[in-house]
Each structure stands twice: as C-alpha cells, then as structure tokens.
Amino acid sequence: MDQRTLRNIFGQFASGVTVITCSNGDGDPHGATVTAFTAVSIEPRLCQVTMTRKSKACSYLSDTPFAVNILAADQLDTAMHFAGKPQRTEPSWNHDGLAPALVGNAATLICAPWASYDGGDHVIFIGEIVDAHVDATSEPLLFYRSTFHDLGVASGTTAWNGCLDDPNSGWFDAATSFTPLRQPLVEVAS
C-alpha cells in the first residue's frame, strides 16, 4: 500500500484540529497544526500528541511544557498559519501559563512533559495536563478528508440518538414499575 492510499484511509477519520505550542530554544513561542491528538488518561490527567520528526516543533517538544490549543470553528486562519501558510493577522498569544498558548480556542490544555516514545516517522509525546480552559460556547474546528469543516447540525435530539442505552431515555428510569407476565403459582396445602 502506498503512502497516499494510507493517508487517504486515515483521512476517513474525522478529527478535531489543534495547534501544539511551546517555547523554542530562544524562548519565543512556536506552534504547529496537529490533528493527531487524543486523551490518554483521566487519573493521572494525560493527553497525547504525535508530531512528525521533520517538524521544528518536534525538536522543541522534547522535555518542554506545551499547550494543546483545541481550535474553535472560527480559527481556520490560525490552523492555516501554523500549518505553514502564514496569514495576514498574527495569532494572539497568552504567556501567563507554563507554556505559551493561543487566545480564542474552544479549549486549551497546558501540559508538563510526561514521556515521549518512538512512533516511526513520528514522535509520540505524552503530557500531564496541569491546567485547562474551555469556552463552552465555541464549536470545534474539524478536519476530514484533507478539508476543514465545522460541526454542523446535530444528528439526533437525544444524547445517543434513540439508542436503548441512552442515559436520558434508556431501558428503564427511576419511575419504571414492573408487572409480572404471569401470576405466581399459589401453593395448596395438602
């Protein structure tokens, strides 16, 4: 299987868009647009980002605090800027935390380095989340089939779209009463 085919197969998985930011060797903020991000653990609070070995950001992340900037739907320019296509308007930075972070995200995770692993042509970085911020009113920016998308219309009116395991309308709720299908047999004394 050639690389283009495999890349297209990976593109079938819709993902959120993040910009991973950290300080470079001179202490200046640096970032890279990354879709290879995932939650790892609730306790301890860990997340994972995967960076191509060829990127500058990969060389800066070794044992360095970093921020996972989960982009909002209106941050397409930011995604493009850190994907190597600088935009006219420079992104705004927040330097108050352990690592430089972007302003205007749907959510931001500030991470201390936890571990890194060989990932072939990538390096897998695990970060311990030491601070987090969320804008509950923002919709996320998505990436699917090499194109950016917004979330769009919800696909159902219930949390699990009518599934019987739906926590809001599942099989049984607290008010459910049960009626036996048949009456119990009555023992007759002999």
C-alpha positions as semicolon CSV with decimal commas, in nm:
position;residue;x (nm);y (nm);z (nm)
1;M;0,000;0,000;0,000
2;D;0,150;0,338;-0,095
3;Q;0,168;0,636;0,142
4;R;-0,102;0,837;-0,042
5;T;-0,351;0,549;-0,012
6;L;-0,278;0,508;0,359
7;R;-0,306;0,885;0,413
8;N;-0,648;0,881;0,240
9;I;-0,761;0,593;0,462
10;F;-0,650;0,783;0,774
11;G;-0,844;1,082;0,635
12;Q;-1,169;0,888;0,674
13;F;-1,140;0,953;1,047
14;A;-1,275;1,300;1,125
15;S;-1,076;1,473;1,397
16;G;-1,055;1,796;1,583
17;V;-0,782;2,045;1,495
18;T;-0,519;2,150;1,746
19;V;-0,217;2,374;1,744
20;I;0,056;2,247;1,972
21;T;0,255;2,538;2,114
22;C;0,572;2,561;2,319
23;S;0,877;2,781;2,353
24;N;1,167;2,731;2,114
25;G;1,533;2,734;2,216
26;D;1,535;3,116;2,227
27;G;1,223;3,131;2,447
28;D;0,998;3,251;2,162
29;P;0,655;3,087;2,116
30;H;0,630;2,832;1,836
31;G;0,342;2,615;1,715
32;A;0,233;2,350;1,469
33;T;-0,112;2,246;1,348
34;V;-0,175;1,886;1,452
35;T;-0,474;1,654;1,418
36;A;-0,302;1,360;1,592
37;F;-0,421;1,438;1,945
38;T;-0,607;1,218;2,190
39;A;-0,698;1,186;2,556
40;V;-0,500;0,913;2,732
41;S;-0,596;0,904;3,100
42;I;-0,824;1,080;3,348
43;E;-0,607;0,989;3,650
44;P;-0,339;1,091;3,607
45;R;-0,458;1,359;3,363
46;L;-0,270;1,269;3,043
47;C;-0,306;1,350;2,674
48;Q;-0,105;1,258;2,366
49;V;0,014;1,447;2,060
50;T;0,202;1,293;1,772
51;M;0,446;1,503;1,569
52;T;0,638;1,424;1,252
53;R;1,011;1,401;1,325
54;K;1,081;1,650;1,042
55;S;0,893;1,939;1,206
56;K;1,066;2,215;1,403
57;A;0,802;2,180;1,675
58;C;0,902;1,816;1,725
59;S;1,257;1,920;1,809
60;Y;1,130;2,182;2,057
61;L;0,892;1,950;2,244
62;S;1,147;1,718;2,398
63;D;1,114;1,765;2,778
64;T;0,937;2,100;2,729
65;P;0,598;2,216;2,862
66;F;0,342;2,257;2,584
67;A;-0,013;2,371;2,520
68;V;-0,276;2,185;2,322
69;N;-0,489;2,459;2,165
70;I;-0,815;2,294;2,055
71;L;-0,926;2,527;1,779
72;A;-1,272;2,680;1,751
73;A;-1,461;2,675;1,421
74;D;-1,373;3,042;1,360
75;Q;-0,997;2,975;1,387
76;L;-0,935;2,843;1,035
77;D;-0,679;3,122;0,977
78;T;-0,494;3,009;1,289
79;A;-0,488;2,648;1,168
80;M;-0,352;2,757;0,831
81;H;-0,094;2,990;0,991
82;F;0,059;2,708;1,195
83;A;0,032;2,463;0,904
84;G;0,293;2,668;0,717
85;K;0,067;2,919;0,541
86;P;0,118;3,244;0,738
87;Q;-0,188;3,468;0,749
88;R;-0,207;3,847;0,745
89;T;-0,323;3,863;1,104
90;E;-0,080;3,717;1,355
91;P;-0,237;3,494;1,621
92;S;-0,273;3,638;1,972
93;W;-0,075;3,472;2,250
94;N;-0,132;3,416;2,619
95;H;0,200;3,385;2,806
96;D;0,054;3,350;3,158
97;G;0,086;2,972;3,193
98;L;0,356;2,708;3,197
99;A;0,362;2,716;2,813
100;P;0,260;2,981;2,562
101;A;-0,099;2,932;2,443
102;L;-0,321;3,087;2,178
103;V;-0,616;3,314;2,251
104;G;-0,969;3,230;2,127
105;N;-0,960;2,850;2,144
106;A;-1,255;2,621;2,204
107;A;-1,038;2,469;2,477
108;T;-0,678;2,482;2,594
109;L;-0,477;2,218;2,781
110;I;-0,149;2,322;2,943
111;C;0,082;2,024;2,979
112;A;0,402;1,934;3,159
113;P;0,614;1,675;2,975
114;W;0,537;1,320;3,093
115;A;0,701;1,086;2,838
116;S;0,791;1,050;2,472
117;Y;0,802;0,739;2,256
118;D;0,928;0,632;1,916
119;G;0,641;0,642;1,669
120;G;0,821;0,553;1,346
121;D;0,843;0,869;1,137
122;H;0,669;1,050;1,428
123;V;0,736;1,104;1,797
124;I;0,456;1,040;2,046
125;F;0,454;1,299;2,325
126;I;0,252;1,240;2,642
127;G;0,173;1,545;2,851
128;E;0,037;1,574;3,203
129;I;-0,245;1,828;3,200
130;V;-0,169;2,085;3,471
131;D;-0,423;2,349;3,367
132;A;-0,723;2,363;3,134
133;H;-0,962;2,624;2,999
134;V;-1,278;2,577;2,792
135;D;-1,510;2,814;2,607
136;A;-1,841;2,628;2,635
137;T;-1,997;2,849;2,366
138;S;-1,745;2,761;2,092
139;E;-1,793;2,488;1,834
140;P;-1,477;2,298;1,730
141;L;-1,292;2,314;1,400
142;L;-1,283;1,970;1,234
143;F;-1,061;1,805;0,974
144;Y;-1,194;1,532;0,742
145;R;-1,067;1,406;0,406
146;S;-0,796;1,675;0,393
147;T;-1,051;1,955;0,434
148;F;-1,156;2,172;0,729
149;H;-1,519;2,153;0,843
150;D;-1,743;2,286;1,117
151;L;-1,956;2,068;1,340
152;G;-2,285;2,121;1,155
153;V;-2,632;2,022;1,267
154;A;-2,668;1,766;1,546
155;S;-2,766;1,423;1,418
156;G;-3,027;1,349;1,683
157;T;-3,231;1,502;1,958
158;T;-3,111;1,275;2,237
159;A;-2,763;1,212;2,362
160;W;-2,745;0,869;2,199
161;N;-2,990;0,929;1,916
162;G;-3,257;0,691;2,047
163;C;-3,026;0,405;2,141
164;L;-3,169;0,192;2,419
165;D;-2,855;0,262;2,622
166;D;-2,924;0,637;2,609
167;P;-2,862;0,775;2,959
168;N;-3,164;1,008;2,920
169;S;-3,416;0,761;2,782
170;G;-3,260;0,421;2,832
171;W;-3,425;0,094;2,903
172;F;-3,554;0,185;3,246
173;D;-3,562;0,502;3,454
174;A;-3,630;0,553;3,824
175;A;-4,009;0,575;3,770
176;T;-4,037;0,238;3,590
177;S;-4,253;-0,026;3,757
178;F;-4,258;-0,387;3,653
179;T;-4,564;-0,608;3,608
180;P;-4,507;-0,983;3,607
181;L;-4,600;-1,156;3,283
182;R;-4,787;-1,427;3,474
183;Q;-4,918;-1,465;3,824
184;P;-4,706;-1,667;4,068
185;L;-4,835;-2,014;4,148
186;V;-5,015;-2,045;4,479
187;E;-4,921;-2,345;4,686
188;V;-5,210;-2,557;4,806
189;A;-5,179;-2,721;5,148
190;S;-5,236;-3,095;5,139
